[in-house]
Amino acid sequence: MEKLKKHSLKICITIIAVLIIALVIVIMVLKPKKADTVPASLQGVFEELETTTLTTIELSQLTEQVGELTTQKYYYKDIHEETKEKEGFFDSEEQTLIVYEGVIHAGVDLQEIAYELDNTAKKIYVVLPEPKILAHEFDNNSVKSYTVKKGIFSKEPSYEASAQKFEELQQIKEEAVMEDEEFLKSVITDTETTLTEFFKVSDLTKDYTVEYVESMPEIPETEPEADSEGEDAEALDAE
């Protein structure tokens, strides 16, 4: 009989333990998570934003911690045609095709963002800086040279000449990217989306709407509430 009681007790303890584990799993599954749309570079300042007073200075300080924010990558594979005229006893022309590829990272410098707050209308006004190239990964191993027309007494370029040519090709591509209006628009659009999501996930700014403007609007100053007790006292003194 005593063995039966011990066995029943063990069964009850096992059932209770299983129920507790199941409850913990349910709580973990149903626990709300923060939006995944905020990039890793901004996640580091998220907790600090939640515990500070919302001011333009603090907003600037928080985003400045991130520094530069890359929102677009420009993958390219291009061909550069080069023609060299050689003058001398025998005039000649040399034509070469250079194939190369790489990745350009574009975004904005968050330290250059300007903020204005309208706490009455619950609005954050943002003026973004111009997009710029933040990094350029030029694949030296991808460079291939094809001679279309070989000049007289032509020779292989030196290491220094090749390195200089690589720098020239990078500069050419960067200038082309900065003239691509559609690409630059996509950089700005993605930056706006990222920052908007960043402010949405914070309890401090979730009630604010974000508006991106080219110049700051004039925000009316909030007049302080009248001190009714002071007015009553002044009225009594006057009487």
Buried (B, 14 or more C-beta within 10 A) or exposed (E): EEEEEEEEEEEEEEEEEEEEEEEEEEEEEEEEEEEEEBBEBBBEBBEEBEEBEBEEEBBBBBBBEBEBBBBBEBEEEEEBEBEEEEEEEEEBEBBBEBEBBBEBBBBBBBBBBBBBBBEEEEBBBBBBBEBBBBEBEBEEEEBEBEEEEEBEEBEEEEEEEEEEBBEEBBEEBBEBBBEEEEBBEBBBEBBBEBBBBBBBBBEBBEEBBBBBEEEEEEBEEEEEEEEEEEEEEEEEEEE
